[in-house]
Structures are given as structure tokens and as C-alpha cells.
Amino acid sequence: MKKLLAMVLALVMTLSLAVSANAFKDDKSISDDYAEAVAVLNGMGVFKGYEDGSFKPQGDITRAEVSAIVYRVYTQDVKDAKASMYATYNKFSDMAGAGWAQGYIGYCANASLVKGYPDGTFKPSGKVTGYEVLAMILRAVGYDKNGEFSGADWALHVAQTAQQLGILDNVAKTTDLNAPASRELVAELLFQGIQKAQVTYTPAFGYVTDKVLNNAAPTLGYKNFKLEGKADADVFGRPATKWIYNVGDKSTLVVAKADASYTTKVSECDIAKDLGIAKTAKVEKLYIDGAVTAGITSINALKTTSIVGGQGRLTEVYNMGTAGYRIVEINTYLAKVTKVNAAYTDKNGHTVDASINLVAYSVAAGTSSSIQTTAFVNVDATGYAVGDYVLVTISNPNTYVANVESVEKANVAASGTYKGFTVGAGTAADTTKLGETFYNDADKFFLNYRQDGNWDALADTYGNIIGLVSSAKNYLVI
């Protein structure tokens, strides 16, 4: 039995938590609890990455940078079209060195969203603490009308307000909000803050939520961006939240974290144990590569047989509440690049991204051993050459709507002379012997399966052999 957290299994495929049009090259280093916030805010254009395609989630962030982010949230100006207009709205003595940030700071200072220091400075390049970020966000939501975020106890009042609103629910209790905040923490605090109730202050009633006042836009996110999260699913059937908004990418799909995940065959009793099922529990649906499949209706804690999964197949289980458990299986297939298509701009000025054509190895529908190749064209991908072997995930394979969802380079895991195989039993994998070593076979091992010769063994993402390609090396057969 192998149980791993869903985010550990995110790997470098499309199986990551946040499915976004603007994924960062270092998105796997973003903390699980903050990935949704980073993906949505980036999709909106509120909190952007760097020119090299990275986000640097654990990196420090300056007071000037946070001012720019708060400006975009508060003004809806995610394209920064009007920020320079406020460069002369100078309230601080050290703005001469603020450079690009003068407009953002000027606006936020005059809107009472940011405060300076007693000596009249703002310190734009200074690191910002978690409490300082929270104060800016809470002011944007409508708080601090009585100056409660000033004075000796300002941080305490900020923390109490944020805690009551639930802004800190995903933040680990060990996080020091008095220390310099990381970029991903700022994203989380901001994302949660703009989803909480806006407030209006009156001397008679204090802070009253806009929802109570029957205002049409109960949150800052909805008021400025029509931000809403709706239940949805990705192409593989995994439950997700689809965040929609009226700027940037218009929507971001965020896949839920699985309650249990596996990359081998798994027995019912092991699934039940991992999920805390004492006897039986119903299965809502089983998805295999995006297609609903019949056959599994329950999980029985007393059965030791294998019902789902396979070597190198990602199997995820989700608790769908009273509907039961959803099981989602996503296979990795081997494919070969047949053509590389360069990016170009057509006569109307529309840019067509670089892509590749490939053929994927699979089994013909309705058979158990008839190997076939399926051609796919114009698959979005760069950095590959004709003849490269790649790993792909495919939604709805063997159908007219089949589509390649991810591409990753296949690496050589081993080389040697084919010596034999073993047939797996129960949850154990089939194996192939190259030289004197046995290697686990991927469930979708279709290329040169159990063929005599000298081979380089291609590995799937989990280290299983998924294909054999002829080797130029000569091996001594003993």
C-alpha cells in the first residue's frame, strides 16, 4: 500500500492543485494551503510573477510591492493604467527613491490604506510584516475608521479582526505574522480578505456588513471583480472550484486536494483504512481518464482484493459528502513526437503558440492486447524535438474528444539485455528483467513489451518502465 498526499503527487504533470492559465515555473514550491490564492490572484492580474516566469513564493515582499497589489484590488486597475497619475500625491519624505512605486503608494496613502512611520517616512523598499499586510487589507475592506490599527496595540487589533473574519484559517498557527511576510502568505491574506464581508462604519452602529445593509456587492472581490467561486470539476472528473471574475483570464479552475492518493494497485481494505471507513461506504462515481466508468459501487473495509489503481496510475479518492466517495484514475501514456510546430503570428496579428504533433501508445478499445497509436496534433508544448519520447496524460482516450492534457519528457531509467519477466499478483506489479535487475512495469507499458534485444528502458513519472527503445549499446548475454 502506498498512500501519498495529493500535492506530493502533483509532480510536474497537469496534476497540480491549481489549474491556471498562468502557471509559474516554480509553482511546485508553492505551499499547498496557499496555491489557490496564488493561482486566482495571478489569473486576475492582481498579484503577478516575475519576467522569468517564476513566482518565488517564499521570497520576501516589500512595502512598495504590497502597495501596488492593494492598489489593484481597491481600484480595479489591474493593468496599472492610472497608477502614475498619483505619483505626486506625496505624503512621505522618502518618496524620491520609490521610483516605479510612487503612484501606488501615493494613491494608497491618500485613501488611508497604508500608513507611514512616526518620522514621516514610508520605507518603500523595506520588508513588510504579516500584520502590516493585514492592516492594509482590512482597511480596504472598510476597517480602521476609528484608528484602531494605530497606537501601541495596533497589531493585536489587526490580528483579532482577521481571526474573527476567518482570514487566517489556512495560515499555520506557527506562522510569525510579526516577521517579514513571504509572497505566498501575502497572496493568501489578500485572497481571503477580499472574500470576506465588506463593512460600513457609522457612529451609531459601528461596523455593519454590507450584506446586512442589503448592498448588492457584499465583498470587495465581488464589488470590484465579480469574484465568485462555483463548484465544478476538471477534465478528469476531480472536484474543483471554478473562480470567475471580470478581469485577466476571466476564470481559474482549482482542483480540490484528494482525501487519499495512490500510484499502485490498491485493495478495498487499504482504501477504507486510509479514509476511516469502518464497514462500507458508497462510491458516487468512478472516473478513468475523464470518462465515467461503471462497476464500483462501494468500498468494503473487509475486502482484501484490488478494485482500483495500477502501477504508475494516479488514483485519487474524494469525499463527496452524502453522495459518497468519488474515485478518479489518471493514467500516464508514452508518446513520441512526430513534428514540431513553431509559434507564429497570422495576417490578423493573432499569435499561435508553439506546439508539437505526437503519437501515443495505447491498447485499442475493446481489446486487452492490440497495441495502437493515436495521433494528436498541435499539442501546446515547447522544448521538444522530433523523435523525443514523452509522457502524456489524455482525457477520454479512444474517443473523438480525446485530448492531451499534459506533456513531460520521458527519461531513460535503465539499459540492458532483456532477460525475462514476472507476473504480478494481487497488488504486486508485473516486472521486467534487464541485465540482472528486475524493474516494475507501468500499467500502460505498451512499447516493445517483453521483446528480446538490447534496450534503453523509458520510465514514467514514478520510476516504472513504460516502454523499451532499441539501444545502440552491446550487452554481453550470460
N, C-alpha and C positions, 0 to 999 in steps of 0.2 A: 504494500500500500504506500502510495506517495501522495501526501496532501501538501499543497503549497498555497500560499496566499495569491489571490488573483493578480495583485500588482507585481509580485515577484515574477509571475509568468507573463507579464506584459511584453518583455523581451524587446526585440527590435521590429516585430511584425506590426500589423494593424490591430493587435490585440491589446492595445494600451487602454487605460481607463478613459482618457479624454480623446474623443474623436473630433478633430478640429481641422478646418481648412488651413490653419496656420500653426501646424505643429513645429516645435523647436527641435534643433538637432540635439539638444541636451535634455529633452523632455523626460527621459527615463530617470533623471536625477531629481525631478520634482517630487516632493513628498506626496504620498497617496492622498492625504487629507486636504491638500491644497491644489491638487491637479485640476479639479473642476473650476475653481476660481480663476486660475491662470488661463485655462483654455477659453472660458467665456469672455473674460475681460480683454484678452488678446483678440478674440474674434470680433468684439465690439469696437476695437481700436482705441480703447481707453488706456490699457497698460500694455505697452509694446516691448518687443525684444530688441536685440542689437542687430547691427547691419550684417554681422557674420552668421546670423541665423540662430544664435543662442539666446537663452533667457537668463542664465546664471541665477538659478533660483535661490541659492544660498548666499549670493553676493549681497554686500551692503547697499543701501539706497540712501541718497542724500535728501536733505530738506527741500532742495530745489526740485528734484525729480518727483517727490511726492506732491509738491505744489502743482506741478504740471498735470499729474494724474487727477488730483482733486478738482482742478480747473475743468478738465474734460468732463468729469462726471457732473459737475454742478452747472456747466454752461451748455452741455450737449455738443460742444465744438470739438469733436474727436479728430478733426483734420487740422486743428490749430490755426484755423484761418484768421481768427481775430485776436489771437493772443498778443501779438506785437503791439496792438493798439494801447495796451495797458502798461507798456514798458516805462512810461513816465509817471505812473501812479506810485511814486516812491515814498514809502513810509519809513524806510530803514537807511542807516548811514553807510552800509557796506554793499549797496546795490551796484556800484561801479564795476565790481568784479563778478557780478552774477551772469553776465553775458546772455546766452540764449534764454535763460530762465527769467529775465526781468519782467516780462509781460505776465507770465503765470503767477509769479509772486506778487506783482502789483495788483492784479485782479483779486487774488485770494485774500490779500491783506485788507483791501478796501471793502471786501464782502465779509470781513471778520471771520474768515475761515482759518487763517493762520495768524499766529502771534509771534512777536519778536522777543528779544531778551531785554532785561532792565537797562542795559547800556545802549539801547537803541539799534542794535544790530539784529540781523536775521540769520547770519551764518549759513548761506545757501549751500556751501559745499560740505557742511557738517553732516555727520550721520544722524539719522532720525531714529528715535526710540519707538517701541510699540505703543507706549502711552501717548506720545506726540501724534502718531498716525491716527490713533483712535479719537483723539480730541478733534483733529481736522475733520474726520468723517462724521462724527457726531454733530459738529457744528453745521455741516452740510445737510444733515437730516433735520436740523431745527433746534438742537440743544445749545446750551451756554448763553441763553438770553439773559440770565441773571448773573453772568460772570462766575458761574460755579466751577468753571475749569481754569480759574486763576487762583493765586494765593498758594499758601504752603501745602494745602491738601488737594490741589487740583487733580493729581494723578489718581488719588483714591476715588474722587467723584467720577472721574472718567471710567475707571475700572468697574465701579458699581453700576453705572448706567449701561455699559457694554455688556456686563454679565446679565443684567436683568432683561436686556433685549435679545440675548442669545447669540450675540456676535462672536463670543468666544467659545461656542460649543465644540468646534472642531480643533481648537487650539489646545495643545497638550498642557496639562497643569504645571509641568516643569518649565514651560517657556517663560523666560525672564522678559517681561514687557518693558522693563526699565533699561534694557540693553539695546544696542543698535539692532534695528529690525532687518530681517532678510527680505529680499524682493518677493519671495513667495508668501511670506507672512503678511506683508502689506497687501498683496493681492487677495488673500483670504479675508482680512479685516474689511477691506473695501467692498468685496463681493457680498459678504454677509450684511454689511451696513446698509447698502443700497436696496436690500430686500426687506429691511425692517420698516416698521410704520413711521412715516413722516409725522412730525409733531408741529403744532402751532401753539405759541405761548400767549396766554392772556393773564393779566394780574389777578383776575377773579378766580380762574380755574387752574392756573399753572399750565403744565404741558398737556395738551389734549391731542390725541392722534387724529390724523386727517380722516381715518376710517370712521371714527365716532362723529366727526363733523360732516360726514357724508360727501367728502370730496371725491371726485372721480379718480384721482390718482393717489392711492393710499401709500405708495412707497416712492422713494426718489428714483429708483430704477425704472418703475413703470411710468412715472411722470415724464421723465426725460427721454426714455428709450423704448417705452412699451415692453419692458423686460418681463418675460413670463417663462416659467418652466412647466412643461407638459409631459406627462407620461408617454413614452414611446418605446421603440426597440430598434436595434441596429440591424444590418442586413443578415446577420447570423441568428437573430432571434433573441439576443441578450437584452434584458430590460434596460432602459435608458431614460434619461431626461433630455428632452429637446428644448433648449433655451432659445427663444426667439426674441428679436429686437429689431429696431428700425435703422440701424447703422451698420457699417462694416460688412461682415459676412452674412448678416441677417439671421443666422442661426448657428448653434453649436450643439452637437449631439454628445452627451456624456454618458458613457456606459457605466452601469452600476458595478460595484465590487461583488464578486461571487461569494456565496457562503461557503463553498468548498470547491477546490480545483484539483485536477489530476492530469497526468500526462502518460498514463499507462492504463491497461485494463483495470477495472475496479469492481469488487464484489458488492452486492447489496448491503451486506452486514457492515462493511467498512464505511460505505456512504452513510448508513444510518448512524453509526457511531460518531462520525465526524459532525453530523448535523444534530445529534442529540435526540434521534428518533428511537423511542423505546420499543415500539412494536411495528406498526406500519404507518405509512403516510402516502397520500395520493400524489401522483405525478400529473401536473397540469398539462404539460406538453413536452415532447422531445423534438429538438431541432438538430438536424445534422447538416452542416454546411448551409444553413439558412432555410432548409426545407423541413416542414413539419412531418414527422415520421411516426407511424403507428407502432404499437407493440408493447410499450411500457406504461403501465397504469398505476403502479405503486412501488414503493421502496419498503422492503421487508427486512427487519432487523435480524431475522433468524436465518436468512438465506445466505449461503456462502458462495453462490455462483456469481459469475461475472455477467452483468447486464449491459454495461456501457463502457465506453472508453476503448483505447487501443494504444499500442506503443507509438509515441510521438503524436498522439491526437490530444488536443486540449479539450478536456471535458470540464464544464463548469455547471454548478448547481446553484439555483437561486430560489429563495423562499418568496413565493408569490402570495403569502397570506392564506386566506381561506380557500383560494383556488388550488393550493398545493404547491409542489416544487416543480420548477422548470429546469430541464436538463438541456444544455446546449453543447454540442460537439463541433469542433472546428478542426478539420484535417489540414495537414501540410502536404503539398504535392510537389514533385520535382518537375521542372520545366527547362527548356532550352531556348535561348534567344536566337531568333532567326533573322531579325532585321532591327536596325537602329534608325530611328527617325529623328532628325534634328529639329529643334524648335525653329519656327519661322513666323513671319508676320504677313498676313494676306493683304490683298489690294485695298481692303477696307480698314486696314490698320489694326485688325484683330490678331492677337498673339496666340499661336498654337504651341503648347508646351511640348518639350521633347518627350518621346515615347519609344517603346520597343514593341516588336511583334515576337510572339513566342509560341511554342507548342508544349502542352502539359501532358504528362504521362498519367494515365488512369486506366480503370477497367471499364469496358463497355457496359452500358446499362443492361441489366437483366442477366449478366453473366458473373462468374466468380473468377475467371482467369483470362478472358480475352482482352489482351492489352491493346489500348488505343491511344492515339494522341489527339488532343483537341487544340485547335489553333485559336489564338487570341491576337487581335491587332490593336495598335495604338494604346497600349497599356502605359499609363503615366509612370515613367521611371527614367533615371539618368545614371550614367556611370557604368554602363554595361557594354559589352562588345558581342558581336555575332559569335555564336558558339559557346558563350558562357552558360553554365548551368546555374539555375536559380531556384529558390524555394518560393512557392506561392500559396496563398490561401484563395479559394474560389467559392463564391456564393452560388448556390443552385447548379452544381456541375451536372453535365449531361442533359441540360435543358436549353431551350432557346434564349433564356435570360441569364445564362451563366456569365459570370463576370469575375475578373481577377481583382481581388481586394488589396493584396499586398505583395511586394516583391523583395526578396533578400538574396544575397549571394550565397550559393552553396559551396561549402568548403570541403576539401579532402580530409577525411578523418583518419584514414589508414591506407596502406598499399600492401599488396602481396598476392600470392597464388591462391586461388580458390581451392579449399581442401574438403569442404563439406558443410553440413548444416545440422541443426537440431530443431525439432518441432516443439513449440511451447505448449504447455498445458495449464488450464485454469487462467490465472492472471499472469503467468510467466510468458515472456516473449519468445518468438522464433529467433534463432541466431544463425549467423553465417560465419564460417571459419576462413580467415585469410591468414596464410602462413600458419603459425601455431596459436593464433589468438581468435577467440570467438567474440563476435560483436552482435549486439541486439539489432534486430531488423525493425525498421519502421513499418507501421501498419500499411503504409502506401508505398512499399518497396516494389516498384514495377519495372525498373530498367535493368536488364541483364540479370534477372533474378535467378540465382543458383546455376550460373553458367560457368563452365570450365574456362580457365585462362588466367592471365595476369591482369590485375585490376587496381585502379585507384577507387577507393570507397568514398562516395559523397555522403555527407552527414546532414541530417535535419537539424533544426534548431536545438534539439535536446540531446544530440550526440548519437542518434541511431543511424544505421546505414539505410539510405533511401534510394540508392542507385549505384551501379558499378559502371565505370567507364574504362575503356581499354588503356592500359599503362604502357609507356614506352620502355619501362624498365624490364629487365630479365631477372626472373627469380629461380633459384635452384629448387627443383621439386625433390623432396626427400621421401 
